[in-house]
Amino acid sequence: MKEFGNQASVRFENIEKSFGDVKVLRDFDLVVEPGEFIVLLGASGSGKTTALRILSGLETPSGGQVYIGDENVTDILPKYRNISMVFQSYALYPHKTVAENIGFPLKVRGMGKEDMDAAIHDAASQVQIENLLDRYPRALSGGQRQRVALARAIIRSPSVFLMDEPLSNLDAKLRGHMRAQLKHMQKSMGITTIYVTHDQIEAMTLAQRVAILEKGVLQQLATPAEIYNDPANLFVAQFIGSPPMNVVHGSLDGSRFLTNGVHVQTAVSGHAEKAVMGIRPEDCRITSPSEGTLSGKIFTNELIGDHALVTVAWGEDQIAVKAPKEFAGEMGDDIGVIIPTEHLFVFDETSGQRIR
């Protein structure tokens, strides 16, 4: 398959951005390797889209520099940055055909018709819409419009792809299909890609590395597996995972975590008057009340399909456990939960930092 454009590295150095008194990005440092697929993940207002807009030149940072390759592009106009951006809204011209929409960037450059037609067919084939070139956007489904927007981005042969929540307008089934298409396309073409989303499943399935932001601060930058299995802090631990990580409040004294009068052995050692124990639902096991690390009453038992999600009341906290789908416990039944020491995380509640 033909490779478009040049693989370029991207570097954010000490980026600050404020809108009035509101700091949207704080001391933001990030290096994206050539050809890498990075996802900026965070809730609304975390600063991820602002970072993308600064890289594209649509926003000017309040401080710091942005580099594409070795070039400082902080003060360079967007049109000279060799970037293609795909938005949530697709931004297609309704009065132009699919072919005209795809070819528009080349028409602006003044490319000849023969070369332009060849490039349009090449880009359309990358996203499998060669049979739609004569149609207008109004006659296309959401997924087809998304592919047109992608083809238009590809045809510019960019050094960097920027994608801002491009799948959020699609239904769940189509999102899953388009995720696979995007991942395959990016891998085939090797274009450096920065993708913004609030959807952790998109982040975990698409990214080579995930950058998690909260309130303008980079919380962790790592592979999806590292972020899931080795979260840097309580925010990351709770943000990633569906259902989310269980959190149990208590205190840490040496290597023992004290919660509601029960001591739980941990693999870490430290002291914190206010601590949080974290454990993923799939790492817990249901047992009899006498054999559990903790025991309580069943709050709910929900059949999800391939497993039952059993929620156990524990003081003011609740502990969710992925149990076999055959599990038949009823609300109010006494039950035990085994919490393996090797899968248990401990955090300082005040700072949110992991105790290692």
C-alpha positions in Angstrom: 0.0 0.0 0.0 1.3 3.4 -0.8 2.6 5.5 2.1 1.6 9.1 2.2 3.6 12.0 3.5 6.6 12.0 5.8 6.6 10.6 9.3 7.3 13.5 11.5 7.9 13.7 15.3 5.9 16.2 17.4 7.0 17.9 20.5 5.2 20.1 23.0 7.6 21.9 25.3 6.4 23.5 28.5 3.1 24.5 26.9 0.9 26.8 28.9 -2.6 28.0 27.8 -4.9 30.3 29.6 -8.3 31.8 28.6 -8.6 34.8 30.9 -8.1 33.5 34.4 -8.7 29.9 33.4 -5.6 27.8 32.9 -6.4 25.1 30.3 -2.9 23.6 29.9 -0.2 23.6 32.6 3.5 22.9 31.8 2.4 20.4 29.1 5.3 18.3 27.8 4.8 15.6 25.2 7.0 13.9 22.6 5.3 11.9 19.8 7.6 9.6 17.9 7.5 9.5 14.0 4.7 7.3 12.8 3.3 6.9 16.3 -0.5 6.8 17.2 -1.0 8.7 20.4 -4.4 9.3 22.0 -5.0 12.3 24.3 -7.7 11.1 26.7 -9.6 13.1 29.3 -13.0 14.4 30.3 -14.5 17.5 28.9 -12.4 20.5 29.9 -9.2 18.6 30.5 -7.3 20.5 27.8 -6.9 17.8 25.2 -8.6 19.6 22.3 -6.8 22.8 23.2 -3.5 20.9 22.9 -4.6 19.7 19.4 -5.6 23.2 18.3 -2.3 24.6 19.5 -0.5 22.0 17.4 -2.6 22.8 14.3 -2.1 26.6 14.8 -5.7 27.4 15.5 -4.7 28.5 19.0 -1.6 30.3 20.2 0.0 29.0 23.4 0.4 31.5 26.3 3.9 30.0 26.9 6.1 27.2 25.5 7.0 25.9 22.1 5.7 23.4 19.6 7.9 21.5 17.2 7.0 19.4 14.1 10.2 17.4 13.3 13.0 19.7 14.1 11.1 22.9 13.2 9.7 25.3 15.8 6.2 25.9 14.4 4.8 27.9 17.4 4.4 31.1 15.3 3.9 29.5 11.9 0.5 29.8 10.2 -1.6 26.7 10.1 -1.4 26.3 6.3 2.4 25.9 6.4 2.4 23.1 9.1 1.5 20.2 6.7 -1.1 18.9 9.1 -4.5 17.3 8.2 -7.3 17.6 10.8 -10.4 15.4 11.0 -13.2 16.8 13.1 -16.3 15.4 14.9 -18.5 17.3 12.4 -16.8 16.0 9.2 -17.1 19.5 7.7 -18.0 18.4 4.2 -19.2 20.7 1.5 -22.9 19.8 0.9 -22.9 21.1 -2.7 -19.8 19.1 -3.8 -19.7 15.4 -4.7 -17.6 13.0 -2.7 -14.9 13.2 -5.3 -14.9 17.0 -5.2 -14.8 17.0 -1.4 -11.8 14.6 -1.3 -10.0 16.5 -4.1 -10.6 20.0 -2.7 -7.2 20.4 -1.0 -5.4 19.5 -4.3 -7.6 21.9 -6.3 -6.6 24.7 -4.0 -3.0 23.8 -4.8 -3.7 24.0 -8.5 -3.0 20.3 -9.3 -3.8 19.2 -12.9 -7.0 17.2 -13.4 -5.4 13.9 -14.4 -3.0 13.8 -11.4 -5.9 14.9 -9.1 -8.3 12.2 -10.3 -5.6 9.5 -9.7 -4.9 10.9 -6.2 -8.7 11.0 -5.4 -9.1 7.3 -6.4 -6.1 6.4 -4.4 -7.3 8.1 -1.3 -10.9 6.8 -1.7 -9.5 3.2 -2.1 -7.7 3.6 1.2 -11.0 4.0 3.0 -13.0 1.8 0.6 -15.4 4.4 -0.8 -14.4 4.2 -4.6 -18.1 3.4 -5.4 -19.4 6.6 -3.7 -17.4 9.3 -5.6 -20.4 10.7 -7.6 -22.7 11.0 -4.6 -23.4 14.0 -2.5 -22.9 14.1 1.4 -26.7 14.1 2.0 -27.0 10.7 0.4 -24.3 9.1 2.7 -24.6 7.5 6.1 -22.6 8.8 9.0 -19.9 6.2 8.6 -19.6 7.0 4.9 -19.3 10.7 5.6 -16.6 10.0 8.1 -14.6 8.0 5.4 -14.9 10.9 3.0 -13.4 13.3 5.7 -10.6 10.8 6.2 -9.9 10.5 2.5 -9.8 14.3 2.2 -7.2 14.3 5.1 -5.1 11.5 3.5 -5.0 13.2 0.1 -3.0 16.1 1.4 -0.1 13.7 2.2 0.3 15.3 5.7 3.2 14.8 8.1 0.8 14.6 11.0 -2.9 13.6 11.3 -4.9 15.3 14.0 -8.3 13.7 14.9 -10.7 15.4 17.3 -13.4 12.9 18.5 -14.0 11.7 14.8 -16.2 8.7 15.8 -18.4 10.3 18.4 -21.4 10.9 16.0 -21.6 7.2 15.0 -23.6 4.5 16.7 -21.8 1.9 18.8 -21.6 -0.9 16.2 -20.3 1.5 13.5 -17.8 3.0 16.0 -16.3 -0.4 16.6 -16.0 -1.1 12.9 -14.5 2.3 12.2 -12.0 1.9 15.1 -10.6 -1.2 13.4 -10.5 0.6 10.0 -8.7 3.6 11.5 -6.1 1.5 13.3 -5.4 -0.5 10.1 -5.2 2.6 7.9 -2.8 4.4 10.3 -0.6 1.3 10.6 -0.5 0.8 6.8 0.4 4.5 6.1 2.6 5.1 9.1 1.5 8.7 9.5 2.1 10.3 12.9 -1.4 10.5 14.4 -2.7 12.4 17.5 -6.2 11.5 18.4 -8.4 13.2 21.0 -11.2 11.4 22.8 -13.1 11.1 26.1 -13.9 7.5 25.3 -11.5 5.2 27.1 -12.3 2.2 24.9 -11.2 4.2 21.8 -8.1 5.2 23.6 -7.2 1.6 24.8 -7.9 0.0 21.4 -6.4 2.6 19.1 -3.3 4.0 20.8 0.3 2.9 20.9 0.5 5.2 23.9 -2.2 7.1 25.8 -1.7 10.5 27.4 -4.3 11.1 30.2 -5.1 14.7 31.0 -7.0 16.2 33.9 -7.5 20.0 34.4 -4.7 20.7 31.9 -2.1 18.5 33.6 -0.6 15.4 32.0 -1.3 12.6 34.6 0.3 9.6 32.8 1.8 8.8 29.4 2.2 5.1 28.7 1.0 2.1 26.7 -2.6 1.0 27.2 -1.5 -2.1 29.1 0.8 0.0 31.4 -2.0 2.5 32.2 -4.4 -0.3 33.0 -2.0 -2.5 35.0 0.2 0.1 36.6 -1.7 3.4 37.0 0.4 6.3 38.2 -2.3 7.7 40.6 -5.9 7.4 41.8 -7.3 9.6 39.0 -5.8 7.3 36.3 -6.8 4.2 38.2 -10.5 5.2 38.4 -10.6 6.8 34.9 -9.6 3.7 33.1 -11.6 0.5 33.3 -15.2 -0.6 32.7 -16.6 -1.2 35.2 -14.1 1.1 37.1 -11.6 0.0 39.7 -13.1 -0.6 43.1 -11.9 1.9 45.7 -12.1 1.2 49.4 -11.4 3.9 52.0 -9.3 3.3 55.1 -5.7 3.8 56.4 -2.3 2.3 55.8 -0.1 1.2 58.7 3.1 -0.5 57.4 2.0 -3.2 55.0 -1.5 -3.5 56.5 -4.6 -1.6 55.1 -7.2 -1.0 57.8 -10.8 -0.7 56.6 -14.0 -1.0 58.8 -12.0 -2.9 61.5 -10.5 -5.4 59.1 -6.8 -5.6 58.2 -5.9 -6.4 54.6 -2.3 -7.4 53.8 -0.7 -5.4 51.0 2.5 -5.7 48.9 3.5 -2.1 49.8 4.6 -0.5 53.0 4.0 3.0 54.2 1.9 5.2 56.5 -1.2 7.2 55.5 -4.1 8.2 57.8 -6.3 8.5 54.8 -5.6 5.9 52.2 -7.5 4.2 49.4 -7.2 0.5 48.4 -7.9 -0.1 44.7 -8.8 -3.5 43.1 -10.2 -4.3 39.7 -13.5 -6.2 39.6 -12.0 -9.0 37.5 -9.2 -9.6 40.1 -11.7 -10.2 42.9 -13.4 -13.6 43.6 -16.7 -14.5 45.3 -16.5 -17.0 48.2 -18.3 -17.8 51.5 -18.4 -15.1 54.1 -16.0 -17.0 56.4 -13.3 -17.3 53.7 -13.4 -13.8 52.2 -10.8 -11.1 52.7 -13.8 -8.9 53.3 -17.5 -10.0 53.7 -20.8 -8.1 53.3 -24.2 -8.4 51.8 -25.0 -8.5 48.1 -26.2 -5.0 46.9 -27.0 -6.1 43.3 -26.4 -9.0 41.0 -26.5 -8.1 37.3 -26.2 -10.6 34.5 -24.0 -8.8 31.8 -23.8 -11.7 29.4 -20.5 -13.5 29.7 -20.3 -12.7 33.4 -22.4 -11.6 36.4 -21.4 -8.3 38.0 -22.0 -8.7 41.7 -21.8 -5.6 43.9 -21.2 -6.1 47.6 -21.8 -3.4 50.2 -18.8 -2.6 52.4 -19.4 0.2 54.9 -19.9 3.3 52.8 -18.1 1.7 49.8 -19.2 -0.9 47.3 -17.1 -3.6 45.8 -18.0 -4.9 42.3 -16.9 -8.4 41.4 -16.9 -10.1 38.0 -18.4 -13.5 38.8 -19.3 -16.5 36.6 -22.5 -15.9 34.6 -24.1 -18.8 36.5 -23.8 -17.1 39.9 -27.3 -17.0 41.5 -26.8 -14.9 44.7 -29.7 -12.7 45.7 -29.8 -9.1 47.1 -29.2 -9.2 50.8 -27.3 -12.6 50.8 -24.1 -12.7 53.0 -21.0 -13.2 50.8 -17.2 -13.0 51.0 -14.8 -11.3 48.6 -11.3 -12.6 48.1 -8.9 -9.8 47.3 -5.5 -11.1 46.1 -2.5 -9.1 47.5 -0.7 -9.1 44.1 -3.5 -7.2 42.4 -4.1 -4.7 45.1 -3.2 -1.0 44.7 -2.8 1.5 47.5 -3.1 5.3 47.1 -2.7 8.3 49.4 -6.2 9.8 49.5 -5.1 13.3 50.0 -2.5 13.6 47.2 -4.0 10.8 45.0 -0.5 9.5 44.5 0.2 5.8 44.3 2.0 4.3 47.3 4.6 1.8 45.9 
